[in-house]
Amino acid sequence: MKIINIVKWVRRVSKEANKNSIAIILDFLKLRRNYLVSKDEYSNYRLYEASNEFRDSYFSLANAYKVWKVINPTKYACIARDKYLSHCLLDSLNIPKSELYIYYNPQFAYNTDKLAFNYEGVVNIIKEKDIKRCVIKPSQDSAHGHGVIVCNNIEIADGKCLLKKFDGQTIELNSILGEQPLLFESFVKQSEQLASFNPSSVNTVRMMTALYPNNEVKLIASFIKIGRAGSCVDNAGAGGNVDAAIDINSGKLYNALEFNSWHNIVTITHHPDTNNPIDGVVIKDWSKIVNDLCRFQSLIPQIKIIGWDVALTENGPVIIEINNWWDTTGQLFIKRGWKKEVMDCYNAWNKHK
């Protein structure tokens, strides 16, 4: 069965690349040997037609795992993967973020003004804080916007707590309270510039920062994730999105892509729904934003390379979440690999031991 699947994969990639099967096999085995590239990476990133510069700089998933264990040790993973702990950490460091209204966790045995373990506890906090709008998301690590509920209105009547979702549907609070811990957070109002790309979603900027043993911090990569019209999230895994690279020195956007799936990526210059320009736009106050994020990174030395999801507001950057795992997809968006930058940081810490 495994051999059959490999044969099918070779045939499919050969057809996509318009190359013979032997050439594809030899090329893949070369990249597999030199860079630990998987079959999915080879086909998804179209490495069979990528430039030598991209192929040589691409940081494969297997190589990333090796480095990740040293740069961002597993014992500190909870800082990023448990979003409640992230809130507590960012609060303690005075790093701007959304307000945490409620942390629901059924394993608690008590309710407070922010913590709730049952339906009554959540409703009481909603009443006391007069919460009318919020974003509800899983506390434990979730990817691509899965499980996020954007609630435009909360109404308590006739013994029920009704949540009116972004898409117009109404659900009962009881229906979402189960075994999974949840965060109830405030809305973040993005800047007019970011909203102009697509107003229905908070369009976040991913910024990868690296901390070195001498306390120097560098921004090593950045790109923007933009939602589609009518979507409340910006993630590619939530029905497709728009992505663009950001020049880390100037804040200028380039290489805008309409990402529908790995096999349906379209190069664009304007947003496909709003028709507003993306390529060539320069993010306002970029230098200050970079300085702020580098300062934030210096405050969290436990995680040496952080992938920050940042909402840009009129008052500056607001952290949506921190990621101790950076994925590999961003390399597609920025049109270059980040192997050198990550390995420079890794080698610096290895020498520091």
C-alpha positions as CSV (number, residue, x, y, z in Angstrom):
1,M,0.0,0.0,0.0
2,K,2.8,2.3,0.9
3,I,4.6,1.7,-2.5
4,I,1.3,2.3,-4.3
5,N,0.9,5.7,-2.6
6,I,4.5,6.7,-3.4
7,V,3.9,5.8,-7.1
8,K,0.8,7.9,-7.1
9,W,2.6,10.8,-5.5
10,V,5.5,10.6,-8.1
11,R,3.0,10.5,-11.0
12,R,1.0,13.5,-9.6
13,V,4.1,15.6,-9.0
14,S,5.6,14.7,-12.4
15,K,2.4,15.9,-14.0
16,E,2.4,19.2,-12.0
17,A,6.1,19.8,-12.8
18,N,5.9,18.6,-16.4
19,K,9.0,16.5,-15.7
20,N,9.6,12.8,-16.1
21,S,9.2,10.6,-13.0
22,I,12.9,9.6,-12.8
23,A,14.0,13.3,-12.6
24,I,11.4,13.9,-9.9
25,I,12.6,10.9,-7.8
26,L,16.3,11.8,-8.1
27,D,15.6,15.5,-7.3
28,F,13.5,14.6,-4.3
29,L,16.0,12.1,-2.9
30,K,18.7,14.8,-3.2
31,L,16.7,17.2,-1.1
32,R,15.7,14.5,1.2
33,R,19.3,13.6,1.9
34,N,20.6,17.1,2.1
35,Y,17.8,19.0,3.8
36,L,15.4,16.3,5.3
37,V,12.6,17.5,3.0
38,S,9.4,15.4,3.2
39,K,7.2,14.4,0.2
40,D,4.5,16.9,1.2
41,E,7.0,19.7,1.5
42,Y,8.5,18.9,-1.9
43,S,5.1,19.1,-3.6
44,N,3.5,21.8,-1.5
45,Y,6.3,24.3,-1.8
46,R,6.8,23.2,-5.4
47,L,10.5,22.7,-4.7
48,Y,10.9,20.9,-8.1
49,E,10.6,24.4,-9.7
50,A,11.8,26.7,-6.9
51,S,15.0,28.7,-7.3
52,N,18.2,27.4,-5.9
53,E,18.2,30.2,-3.4
54,F,14.9,29.1,-2.0
55,R,15.8,25.4,-2.0
56,D,19.0,26.0,-0.2
57,S,17.5,28.4,2.4
58,Y,14.3,26.4,3.0
59,F,14.1,25.1,6.6
60,S,12.4,21.8,6.6
61,L,10.0,20.5,9.3
62,A,12.4,17.8,10.3
63,N,15.3,20.2,10.7
64,A,13.1,22.7,12.5
65,Y,12.1,20.0,15.1
66,K,15.8,19.3,15.9
67,V,16.5,23.0,16.5
68,W,13.2,23.8,18.2
69,K,14.0,21.4,21.1
70,V,17.1,23.5,22.0
71,I,15.9,27.0,21.1
72,N,12.5,26.6,22.6
73,P,12.7,23.8,25.2
74,T,9.6,21.7,25.7
75,K,9.5,22.5,29.4
76,Y,8.6,26.1,28.5
77,A,6.0,25.2,25.8
78,C,3.1,25.8,28.1
79,I,3.9,29.6,28.1
80,A,2.8,29.7,24.5
81,R,0.5,26.7,24.1
82,D,-1.7,27.4,27.1
83,K,-3.3,30.7,26.1
84,Y,-4.4,31.4,29.7
85,L,-0.8,31.2,30.9
86,S,0.2,33.4,28.0
87,H,-2.3,36.0,29.2
88,C,-0.9,35.8,32.7
89,L,2.7,36.2,31.4
90,L,1.9,39.1,29.1
91,D,0.0,40.8,31.9
92,S,2.9,40.5,34.3
93,L,5.3,42.0,31.7
94,N,2.9,44.8,30.8
95,I,2.9,43.7,27.1
96,P,-0.2,45.0,25.3
97,K,-2.8,42.3,24.6
98,S,-6.6,41.9,24.5
99,E,-8.4,42.0,27.8
100,L,-9.2,38.6,29.3
101,Y,-12.8,38.7,30.6
102,I,-13.3,35.1,31.6
103,Y,-11.2,31.9,31.9
104,Y,-13.6,29.0,31.9
105,N,-12.1,25.7,33.1
106,P,-14.4,22.9,34.4
107,Q,-11.5,21.5,36.5
108,F,-11.7,24.4,38.9
109,A,-13.7,24.0,42.1
110,Y,-14.6,27.7,42.5
111,N,-15.7,30.8,40.7
112,T,-14.0,34.3,40.9
113,D,-14.4,37.6,39.1
114,K,-12.4,36.1,36.2
115,L,-12.3,32.4,36.7
116,A,-15.4,30.1,36.2
117,F,-15.8,26.4,36.3
118,N,-19.5,26.2,35.4
119,Y,-22.3,27.8,33.5
120,E,-23.5,29.9,36.5
121,G,-20.0,31.2,37.0
122,V,-19.6,32.4,33.4
123,V,-23.1,34.0,33.4
124,N,-22.4,35.9,36.6
125,I,-19.2,37.4,35.2
126,I,-21.0,38.3,32.0
127,K,-23.6,40.1,34.1
128,E,-21.1,41.8,36.5
129,K,-18.8,43.0,33.7
130,D,-21.8,43.8,31.4
131,I,-20.1,41.9,28.5
132,K,-21.9,42.5,25.3
133,R,-19.3,41.4,22.7
134,C,-16.3,39.1,23.0
135,V,-14.1,36.6,21.2
136,I,-14.3,33.0,22.6
137,K,-11.4,30.6,21.9
138,P,-9.9,27.4,23.2
139,S,-7.3,27.9,25.9
140,Q,-5.2,25.0,24.8
141,D,-3.2,25.3,21.6
142,S,-5.4,25.5,18.6
143,A,-4.4,26.1,15.0
144,H,-5.7,28.1,12.0
145,G,-8.5,29.7,13.9
146,H,-10.3,26.5,14.6
147,G,-12.8,26.7,17.5
148,V,-12.8,30.5,17.6
149,I,-16.3,32.1,18.1
150,V,-16.7,35.8,17.4
151,C,-19.7,36.9,19.4
152,N,-21.3,40.2,18.4
153,N,-23.9,40.3,21.1
154,I,-24.7,38.5,24.3
155,E,-28.3,38.5,25.6
156,I,-29.5,37.0,28.9
157,A,-33.2,36.4,29.0
158,D,-35.7,33.8,30.3
159,G,-33.0,31.9,32.0
160,K,-30.9,31.5,28.9
161,C,-27.6,33.1,27.8
162,L,-27.7,33.6,24.0
163,L,-24.6,34.4,22.0
164,K,-25.2,36.0,18.6
165,K,-22.3,35.0,16.4
166,F,-20.5,37.0,13.7
167,D,-22.3,35.0,11.0
168,G,-25.7,35.9,12.4
169,Q,-26.4,32.5,14.0
170,T,-27.5,32.4,17.7
171,I,-26.3,29.7,20.0
172,E,-26.8,29.1,23.7
173,L,-23.8,29.5,26.0
174,N,-24.5,26.0,27.5
175,S,-23.8,24.4,24.1
176,I,-20.2,25.5,24.1
177,L,-19.3,24.8,27.8
178,G,-17.9,21.3,28.1
179,E,-14.6,19.8,29.1
180,Q,-12.5,22.2,27.0
181,P,-11.1,25.3,28.8
182,L,-12.2,28.5,27.1
183,L,-11.0,32.1,27.0
184,F,-13.5,35.0,26.7
185,E,-11.5,38.0,25.4
186,S,-12.2,41.6,24.4
187,F,-12.4,42.7,20.7
188,V,-9.3,44.3,19.3
189,K,-9.9,47.3,17.0
190,Q,-7.3,47.3,14.3
191,S,-5.9,50.4,12.7
192,E,-7.7,52.0,9.7
193,Q,-4.8,51.0,7.5
194,L,-5.1,47.3,8.4
195,A,-8.9,47.3,8.3
196,S,-8.7,48.7,4.7
197,F,-7.4,45.4,3.5
198,N,-10.5,43.5,4.8
199,P,-12.7,45.0,7.5
200,S,-14.5,41.9,8.6
201,S,-11.4,40.2,10.1
202,V,-8.6,41.4,12.4
203,N,-5.7,41.1,10.0
204,T,-2.7,40.1,12.0
205,V,1.0,40.4,11.4
206,R,3.3,37.4,12.1
207,M,6.6,38.6,13.4
208,M,9.4,36.2,14.1
209,T,12.0,37.5,16.6
210,A,15.2,35.8,17.8
211,L,16.9,36.4,21.1
212,Y,20.7,35.9,21.3
213,P,22.9,35.2,24.3
214,N,24.2,38.8,24.4
215,N,20.5,40.0,24.7
216,E,20.4,41.2,21.2
217,V,17.1,40.7,19.5
218,K,16.6,40.5,15.7
219,L,13.4,40.4,13.6
220,I,14.1,37.6,11.2
221,A,10.9,37.3,9.2
222,S,7.5,38.9,8.9
223,F,4.3,38.5,6.9
224,I,0.7,39.6,7.1
225,K,-2.4,37.3,7.2
226,I,-5.6,38.9,5.8
227,G,-9.1,37.5,5.9
228,R,-11.6,37.2,3.1
229,A,-14.8,39.2,2.8
230,G,-17.3,38.1,5.4
231,S,-14.8,36.1,7.3
232,C,-14.0,37.0,10.9
233,V,-10.6,35.2,11.0
234,D,-7.5,35.7,8.9
235,N,-6.1,32.1,9.0
236,A,-5.4,30.2,5.8
237,G,-6.9,27.1,7.4
238,A,-10.3,28.8,7.9
239,G,-11.5,28.8,4.3
240,G,-8.6,30.4,2.6
241,N,-7.0,33.8,3.1
242,V,-4.6,36.4,1.6
243,D,-1.0,36.6,2.7
244,A,1.8,39.0,1.9
245,A,5.5,39.2,2.9
246,I,6.7,42.2,4.8
247,D,10.1,43.7,4.2
248,I,11.6,43.6,7.7
249,N,13.6,46.8,7.2
250,S,11.0,49.0,5.6
251,G,7.6,47.5,6.4
252,K,6.7,47.3,2.7
253,L,4.4,44.6,1.6
254,Y,5.2,42.4,-1.3
255,N,4.5,38.9,-2.8
256,A,0.8,39.1,-2.1
257,L,-0.9,35.7,-2.5
258,E,-4.5,34.4,-2.5
259,F,-4.1,31.1,-0.6
260,N,-7.0,28.8,-1.2
261,S,-5.1,25.5,-0.7
262,W,-1.7,24.2,-1.4
263,H,-2.6,23.5,-5.0
264,N,-4.6,26.7,-5.5
265,I,-2.3,29.7,-4.8
266,V,-2.8,32.8,-6.9
267,T,-0.3,35.7,-7.1
268,I,-2.2,39.0,-6.7
269,T,-1.4,42.7,-6.1
270,H,-4.8,43.7,-4.7
271,H,-7.2,42.1,-2.2
272,P,-9.5,39.8,-4.3
273,D,-12.7,41.0,-2.5
274,T,-12.1,44.7,-1.5
275,N,-9.8,45.4,-4.5
276,N,-7.7,47.5,-2.2
277,P,-3.9,47.5,-2.9
278,I,-1.6,45.2,-0.9
279,D,1.7,45.0,-2.8
280,G,3.7,48.1,-2.2
281,V,1.8,49.3,0.8
282,V,4.1,50.4,3.7
283,I,2.9,49.7,7.2
284,K,2.8,52.9,9.2
285,D,5.2,53.3,12.2
286,W,7.0,50.1,11.2
287,S,10.3,51.0,13.0
288,K,8.5,51.6,16.3
289,I,6.5,48.3,15.9
290,V,9.7,46.4,15.3
291,N,11.4,48.0,18.3
292,D,8.4,47.2,20.5
293,L,8.4,43.5,19.5
294,C,12.1,43.2,20.0
295,R,11.7,44.6,23.5
296,F,8.8,42.1,24.2
297,Q,11.1,39.3,23.0
298,S,13.8,40.3,25.4
299,L,11.3,40.0,28.3
300,I,10.7,36.3,27.5
301,P,14.1,34.7,27.4
302,Q,12.7,31.2,28.0
303,I,11.6,31.1,24.4
304,K,14.5,32.1,22.1
305,I,12.5,32.5,18.9
306,I,8.9,33.6,19.1
307,G,6.3,33.8,16.4
308,W,4.1,36.7,17.5
309,D,0.6,37.2,16.0
310,V,0.2,40.9,16.3
311,A,-2.8,43.2,15.7
312,L,-1.8,46.7,14.7
313,T,-4.0,49.4,16.3
314,E,-3.9,53.2,16.3
315,N,-2.2,52.9,19.7
316,G,0.5,50.4,18.6
317,P,0.9,46.7,18.5
318,V,-1.4,44.4,20.5
319,I,-0.4,40.8,20.9
320,I,-3.1,38.3,19.9
321,E,-1.0,35.2,20.8
322,I,2.6,34.0,21.0
323,N,3.8,30.8,19.3
324,N,6.8,28.7,20.3
325,W,6.5,26.8,17.1
326,W,6.9,28.7,13.9
327,D,5.5,26.2,11.3
328,T,7.2,26.4,7.9
329,T,4.5,28.0,5.8
330,G,5.7,31.5,6.3
331,Q,8.7,30.7,4.1
332,L,6.3,30.4,1.1
333,F,4.8,33.9,1.9
334,I,8.2,35.7,2.2
335,K,9.7,33.9,-0.8
336,R,12.8,32.8,1.1
337,G,13.7,30.2,3.7
338,W,14.8,31.2,7.2
339,K,17.3,28.5,7.8
340,K,20.3,30.8,8.1
341,E,18.6,33.1,10.6
342,V,17.3,30.3,12.8
343,M,20.6,28.4,12.7
344,D,22.5,31.5,13.6
345,C,20.5,31.8,16.7
346,Y,20.8,28.1,17.4
347,N,24.5,28.1,17.0
348,A,24.9,31.1,19.2
349,W,23.1,29.4,22.1
350,N,25.0,26.2,21.5
351,K,28.3,28.1,21.9
352,H,26.9,29.8,25.0
353,K,26.4,26.5,26.9
